[in-house]
Structure formats: C-alpha cells, structure tokens
C-alpha cells in the first residue's frame, strides 16, 4: 500500500500533462483541417512527367 503514495500523484500528473498537451493542440489549430492531410497524400505534385 505504500506504493500508492507514489503512483496516485504520478498518474494524476501524467493525466494532467496529457490534458494540457491536448488543449494546447486545440488552441494552436491542429484539428482545424482534418481532411486536408488525407487529400495532400494523394496528390502527385512532386512527380514531373
């Protein structure tokens, strides 16, 4: 049971870090154009005939 003293705060810290990273990515517009990357993969702009 002594290990819970270390595991619970560590789990909370990791969870809050993940939440902060997700909110940061939302604020910076990482999810604004979710279909654009899928379309860019299919383009053959770098191939010259």
N, C-alpha and C positions, 0 to 999 in steps of 0.2 A: 504493500500500500504506500510505501514511501516514494515509489517511483511516480505516483500520480502528482506529487508536488511539482515534479519537473515536466511531466507530459501534458498536463492541462494548460499551463501557461504557454508552452511551446506550440500546442495545437491552436490555441487562440491567436497567437502571434502569426503563425503561418496563414491562418484563415483571414485575418485582417490584412495581411500583406497581399494576398491574392485578391481580396475585395478592392483594395486600394489600386492595384495594378489594373483591374477591370474597369474601375471608374475612371482612371487616368486615360485608358484607351478609348473609352466612350467620349470623354471630353475632347480628345485630340482627333476625333473623326475617323477612327479605324474601321468603323462599321457603317460608314455612310454609303459606300458603293460596293455592295457585296457581290453584284453580278458583273462588275467591270473586269475584275481579275479573271473570271472564267471566260469572258469574251476575248480578252487580250492574249490568253494562252493559245487560242485557236487561230489568231492572225499570223500570216506568213510575211510580215514586213521585213524581216531580216534576210530573206532568201531573194536573191536577184536572179532573174531569168537569163 
